[in-house]
Amino acid sequence: MKGTVGELGEFGLIRELTSRLTTTPAVRLGPGDDAAVVAAPDRRVVASTDVLLEGRHFRRDWSTAYDVGRKAAAQNLADIAAMGAVPTAILLGLVVPAELPATWPTELMDGIRDECQVAGAAVVGGDVVRGEIITVAITALGDLRNHEPVTRSGAQPGDIVAVTGWLGWSAAGLAVLVRGFRSPRAFVEAHRRPEPPYHAGPAAAGLGATAMTDVSDGLIADLGHIAEASKVRIDLHTAAIDVPTQMSDIGQAVGVDPLQWVLTGGEDHAIVATFPPDVKLPARWKVIGEVVSPSALPQVTVDGAPWDKAGGWDHFGELEPGEQHGAGPHGPHGAAL
């Protein structure tokens, strides 16, 4: 496809975007009307939304439009899975400048579509607007399938803390990109296109998870939300946390303790949950800590002590020396309301 978004026009762009979409049985009415219709057999709809802004959440010299699409969909679909729900649909709000090559939004849609297919969902509608800064707003929907949602507030003293998925890979990949390199490729790709374990959320709910979240802003930060909501202390055991050899090599090369990435790096969208101590977890889950007795000061400790190093992402916090707004060092999206 040649030309710019402006030359294609609003309705031409919409036709190009919708022509690339696939559907699922849950979609009763897709794009093309005033609103979409998505089946909700449970009669409850789980919903989450995020906004990605060029220059803060992604850079076009680091990520292709397809990468951005995969990432934008993944971080929203992971939120649905972290509630114990099955993703069903995505709505897209897109702001683009008129001079943007028309191939960029179409490749973005390809990425969103393909990530939806991984999770079993579909794009069902949205809106496009002209603006100066590329902005991608995603709303994801999900179905609980007659189960109760797994919230952040249910962790109990004596529960175990377990995680499934990658930890620290995206942060290590970002460290590589910041220094102008593109390898090790596996870590760079983990930053560009996270791979959330979507199946693990509903499975954890079925196993009796008492609290759950995805790791978007860092393991300590996101477990901190569970600790605060549940009014408990969570203690992590570093001896139980794996640090891949190649990540250690990257850390040595750039002068960073790789455990810092594992404990505070976001954007991997692993699933972390608390479970009753007698639960039998599948092999893909790794027990990394425990929930300690109720605490007047809910917090996350590491090997029994507070973590005294910086970490976790706060969109309204101050940047630390060497950090960039350009791609979000720890977490790409703001806190959920």
WOPE-V924146 format. One record per helix or strand of 3 or more residues. SS is the DSSP state (@ for helix, = for strand). FROM is the first residue (numbers start at 1). TO is the last residue. Records with the same first field share a line. If there is no record, write none. Layout:
SS=FROM-TO + FROM-TO
//
This chain:
@=5-8 + 10-18 + 65-82 + 102-119 + 169-178 + 185-192 + 198-206 + 219-230 + 238-240 + 245-254 + 258-264
==27-29 + 45-54 + 86-96 + 122-130 + 135-143 + 160-164 + 211-214 + 232-236 + 271-275 + 286-294 + 299-302
//
